[in-house]
Amino acid sequence: MDTITQISSGRERVARFFNPIRIVSHLWQYRHLIRQLAWREVIGRYKGSFIGLGWSFIQPLLMMLVYTFVFSVIFKGRWGVDPNEDKAVFALALFIGLITFTIFSEVVTAAPYLIVYNPNYVKKVVFPLEILGVVRLLSVMANAGFSLTVLLTGALLFQGFIHWTVILLPLVWLPMMLFTLGCGYFLASLGVFIRDLGATVGVLTTMFFFLTPVFYPIRAIPEDYRFLCQMNPLSIFVEDARRTVLWGLLPDWPWFLAGLASSLLVFIFGFVWFMKTKKAFADVI
C-alpha cells in the first residue's frame, strides 16, 4: 500500500508540471544558482586567455567583417528587400539569422552531454538537474547578446539608424527559447540512455541549418517546396528576427502565435519527460 501511495504521489508531482506556470515557479526558486552557474560558464569559456571576455565582442566582430567582405564584395549578394539596399545589408541579414540559429544549435548539440558530463550532480549531491538546460541556454544567450551588440553597431554604421522594432526581438526570441529548452530537455534525458545520440544530433542540426533561411530569404525557395521550410519552426524565428531588427517590420503575427503555441507544448512535454525520467539517471551513469 505504501509503495502504491509513493508511486501515485510521484506521478502527481510530475503531472503538476503540465502547468507552465508551475514549471516557471519551480525553476524560479533556483534563480540564484542558475545565475551563478550561467555566469561561470560564460567567463569560463575564455578563462586563461589574455583578452578574456573581450573575445565575446572580437569574435563576432571578425565574423561580421568576413561576412561583409565575402558576401557583399566577392559574391555581391543582395537580399532584395529594398532595390536601393546597401551591399552590407546582405551580411547583416545573414548575421542576424546566424545569431538566432546558433542559440538553438549550441544548446541542442550540448544537451545530450549535460547529464553524462556531470555525474557528480547525479550521484553525490542533491542537485536540481533540471536547471542545467536553463544554465546552458542563458550562457548561450549572453554570447548572443554580445554578437547582437556588434550587429546593431554595424546596422548603425551602414544604415545610419536602428529600427525601433528591435525592442521586439526579445518577444520574437521567446518562442525560440521555449522550443530550444524543450528540445534540450528531451535530448539531455535521452543522452543518458543512448550514448550515440550526441553524434546524431550534430548531423541533424547541420541538416536543420540548411533547411532554415539563414543564408537565403525564404522567398528564394520555389513555392512548391516552400512549405517544407515553413514547417520548420526555426524558420519562423529567423525570419521574424530579421523583420524586427533589420526591416523595421512587426513580426508575422499568425506565424508567431503558431510558433509560440507549438514551442510551449514542446517545452512543457520536454520538461515533464525530463522530470519523469531523471529518477533513473543514477542507475545508468
Protein Blocks (a to p, Z undefined) as FASTA:
>chain_A
ZZmmmmmmmmmmmmmmmpmklmmmmmmmmmmmmmmmmmmmmmmmmgoianlmmlmmmmmm
mmmmmmmmmmmmmnopaehlamkbcfklmmmmmmmmmmmmmmmmmmmmmmmmmmmmmmml
mmmpccdfklmmmmmmmmmmmmmmmmmmmmmmmmmmmnopacfklmmmmmmmmmmmmmmm
mmmmmmmmmmmmmmklmmmmmmmmmmmmmmpcfkbcfklpcfklmmmmmmpmklmmmmmm
mmmmmnopacdfklmmmmmmmmmmmmmmmmmmmmmmmmmmmmmZZ
